[in-house]
Amino acid sequence: MIVPHCGGAIPVLADRVGEFMRLFVPAQEAPPHDAVRQPGSLYYDMAGTAFPRQVPALLNVVDPDRVLFGSDYCWTPAPLADAHITAIDAAAPPAEGTTWRSLTTANALRLFPRIPPR
């Protein structure tokens, strides 16, 4: 599953959800899923205003290999999409020796191996 817009509020609410899950599940029942670790099994796109705050918050709950590029086409006008891409290109690299473009491209090719690279 690919969650749009850097997961929206998921990264900032995961700890709160986890606390309430532990609070309301009776002690004799099996422990609930970890609300902080569980989002790490999903993929997230960077549609919308990913920087300066959304992607850093997302990376507190998921590894960079779960992040994909997203443009929110056709709902985002071209000039705004261009501004989002400029912000992504200007952001600090996700890891040494890579860029957000190379990382998200590699992630997409791994997730969709039958799509030929351009």
C-alpha positions as CSV (number, residue, x, y, z in Angstrom):
1,M,0.0,0.0,0.0
2,I,1.3,3.5,-0.9
3,V,0.1,6.2,1.6
4,P,-0.1,9.6,-0.1
5,H,1.3,12.9,1.2
6,C,4.0,11.5,3.4
7,G,1.4,9.8,5.5
8,G,-0.3,13.0,6.5
9,A,-0.6,12.9,10.3
10,I,0.5,9.3,10.7
11,P,4.2,10.2,11.6
12,V,3.2,12.7,14.3
13,L,0.3,10.7,15.7
14,A,2.0,7.2,15.8
15,D,3.2,7.6,19.4
16,R,-0.1,8.8,20.6
17,V,-2.0,5.9,18.9
18,G,0.5,3.5,20.4
19,E,0.0,4.8,23.9
20,F,-3.8,4.5,23.6
21,M,-3.5,1.0,22.2
22,R,-1.5,-0.1,25.2
23,L,-3.9,1.7,27.6
24,F,-7.1,0.2,26.2
25,V,-6.0,-3.4,25.5
26,P,-6.6,-5.5,28.6
27,A,-3.4,-7.0,30.0
28,Q,-4.6,-10.6,29.6
29,E,-5.0,-10.1,25.8
30,A,-2.2,-10.4,23.3
31,P,-0.2,-7.2,23.0
32,P,-1.5,-5.0,20.1
33,H,0.5,-4.1,17.0
34,D,3.1,-1.5,17.6
35,A,1.6,1.7,16.1
36,V,5.1,3.2,15.6
37,R,6.6,0.1,13.9
38,Q,3.6,-0.9,11.9
39,P,3.6,2.1,9.5
40,G,7.1,1.1,8.5
41,S,5.7,-1.7,6.4
42,L,3.9,0.7,4.1
43,Y,5.2,2.9,1.3
44,Y,4.7,6.7,1.3
45,D,4.7,9.2,-1.6
46,M,6.1,12.7,-1.3
47,A,3.1,14.4,-3.0
48,G,2.4,17.9,-1.8
49,T,4.7,20.0,0.4
50,A,7.1,17.3,1.5
51,F,9.8,19.7,2.7
52,P,10.9,21.1,5.0
53,R,8.7,19.3,7.6
54,Q,6.8,16.3,6.3
55,V,9.6,14.0,5.1
56,P,11.7,14.6,8.2
57,A,8.7,13.6,10.4
58,L,8.0,10.6,8.2
59,L,11.6,9.4,8.5
60,N,11.1,9.1,12.2
61,V,8.8,6.2,11.6
62,V,9.9,4.7,8.3
63,D,13.2,3.9,6.5
64,P,14.1,6.0,3.4
65,D,13.6,2.8,1.3
66,R,9.8,3.2,1.8
67,V,9.6,6.7,0.3
68,L,8.5,7.4,-3.3
69,F,8.1,10.5,-5.4
70,G,4.6,11.7,-5.9
71,S,3.4,14.8,-7.8
72,D,-0.4,14.8,-6.9
73,Y,-1.0,15.2,-10.6
74,C,-3.6,16.4,-11.8
75,W,-4.8,18.2,-8.7
76,T,-1.6,20.3,-8.2
77,P,-1.0,23.0,-10.8
78,A,2.2,22.7,-12.8
79,P,3.9,25.7,-11.2
80,L,3.3,24.4,-7.7
81,A,4.5,20.9,-8.7
82,D,7.6,22.5,-10.0
83,A,8.1,24.3,-6.7
84,H,7.7,21.0,-4.8
85,I,10.3,19.4,-7.0
86,T,12.7,22.3,-6.4
87,A,12.2,21.9,-2.7
88,I,12.9,18.1,-3.0
89,D,16.1,18.8,-5.0
90,A,17.2,21.4,-2.4
91,A,16.6,19.2,0.6
92,A,19.5,17.4,2.4
93,P,20.3,14.1,0.8
94,P,18.5,11.1,2.4
95,A,21.8,9.2,2.7
96,E,25.5,9.6,1.7
97,G,26.0,9.2,-2.0
98,T,22.4,9.5,-3.0
99,T,19.8,12.1,-3.8
100,W,16.1,12.1,-3.2
101,R,15.6,11.6,-7.0
102,S,17.9,8.5,-7.1
103,L,16.5,7.1,-3.9
104,T,12.9,7.4,-4.9
105,T,13.6,6.1,-8.4
106,A,15.4,3.0,-6.9
107,N,12.5,2.5,-4.5
108,A,9.9,2.6,-7.3
109,L,11.9,0.3,-9.5
110,R,12.2,-2.2,-6.6
111,L,8.4,-1.9,-5.9
112,F,7.4,-2.1,-9.5
113,P,10.1,-4.2,-11.2
114,R,8.2,-4.7,-14.5
115,I,8.2,-1.0,-15.2
116,P,11.3,-0.2,-17.3
117,P,13.5,2.6,-16.1
118,R,13.5,5.8,-18.2
